[in-house]
Amino acid sequence: QTILCFLRSFEYSQKNAVLVPVAALGVGGMLLYWLRSRRKIETIEMGDGWWGSGERPLRVKEDESIRPFRIVTSDKEIEDLHRRLDQARYTPHVEGAAFHYGFNSSYLQKVVAYWRNEFDWRKQVEVLNKYPHFHTTIEGIDIHFIHVKPSYVPHGRAVQPLLMVHGWPGSFYEFYKIIPLLTEPARHGLNEGDVVFEVICPSIPGYGFSEAPHQQGFDSIATARIFHKLMNRLGFKEYYLQGGDWGSRVTTNMAQMLPQSVRGLHLNVVFISKQGLGRLISIMLGAYVPWLVGLSREDARRVYPFMQKNFFDLLRESGYLHIQATKPDTAGCGLNDSPVGLAAYILEKFSTWTDKSFLHKDDGGLESKYSLDELLTNVMIYWVTSSIVSSMRYYKENFSKDPSLNAHSRCSVHVPTGIAAFPQEIVHTPRTWAKDVYKNIITYTYMPRGGHFAAFEEPKLLAQDIMHFVRKVEEL
């Protein structure tokens, strides 16, 4: 009996030895979860603004109507363009220089000859008007956007609102080839229509058909706030965001500002400017033992040699940035007056930013990825709206407040995030570096080809990655 009691007592103590720590871990885990859930996620203050001319009217409610808009042209507009093209002056290019000195003037003359004699702006206006355009007034300025809904929605499928934001020197027109893939995926052989979008593409204020701000200080935070107001005005409470170039920063700011409204954030470029000893060690070790610092073989291939790809190449490609971030109006005067100068300035970016090797080509490789009609249509959007100067000011407004563009990186992004890393992008950001800011990366894709203007150059690849990301988010 004594032995039996001892055995029972021993068995009970053994159970306690297991149950007590388990219970403690459980209670501790619940307490930790409760504390974490109570910790408020840091956000960017939404604030308010006024960008109209003069003082903000007092006690006058802003017109919140959504007004249909159509792009129009005229004989006078086209005749003025032709006169300026006819009077252009050219400087002979340096022999054998290709695009190393900028836009090759011999090829520029061929582009201008096509522009003058074959390009049909009236026809391209019809192309631009194939999607519904609208204007609405927000914070004192008229905001232009296109809003495309799917013509057919499979039974039981939810339509996902998607805001897509362009950058410089692009425009809403960059998205014209990807829109039908997103709004009618089944018709284009994409995923049998299991993910369907209605797409909203606004023009950043000061770009194209969005009115330019009349006041100083209009930056990506102001843009993010205006685009949230736009989506709310359209009746959306939750929505997906997608962006590249400035669009990446604007949509990131939107996710930092109102995370409760953002179902997911998809980016095709990520700029992380974090410095410090940790990043320096990561860069130094990554060249030899990338796995030790969280880099994949593909990351190493795209990042190294580090100084060449992340300093010298960027230095070569960023001269425009210093001008636009300091005194944009000076250079802008000439670009706004000369369509040939404007085309050279803009199209040179569509060469090197699409593929770095295009520097070595006499034609900049432009027609290997795009048609001249497509390229010149984007240029014409800047020309007919006289918006090149106001688009360049966007750099000054952002960099004057935050020269390293790093201030908002201290506010983490917690919404589900998808990143499409294109191999010819200006800079490559590995997933492990992106996690410094984007804390909830759901998908990270090494894209097989393509550069900076992803939607314009590789619409199908980008559409597939957006759909893959959204499907993953909807499964959470």
Secondary structure, DSSP 8 states (H G I E B T S, - for coil): -HHHHHHHHHHHHHHHHHHHHHHHHHHHHHHHHHHHHHS------------SSSS--TT-------EEE-----HHHHHHHHHHHHT-------TT-TTTTSS-HHHHHHHHHHHHHT--HHHHHHHHTTS-EEEEEETTEEEEEEEE--S---TT--EEEEEEE--TT--GGGGTTTHHHHHSTGGGTSGGGSSEEEEEEE--TTSTTS---SSTT--HHHHHHHHHHHHHHTT-SSEEEEE-THHHHHHHHHHHH-GGGEEEEEES-------SHHHHHHHHHHTT-GGGGT--HHHHHHH-SHHIIIIIHHHHH-HHHHHHTT-HHHHHHHHHH-HHHHHHHHHHHHHHTT-GGGGGSTTTTHHHHS-HHHHHHHHHHHHHHT-HHHHHHHHHHHHHH-TTS-GGGGS-B-S-EEEEE-TTSSS---HHHHTTTBS-EEEEEE-SS--S-HHHH-HHHHHHHHHHHHHHHHH-
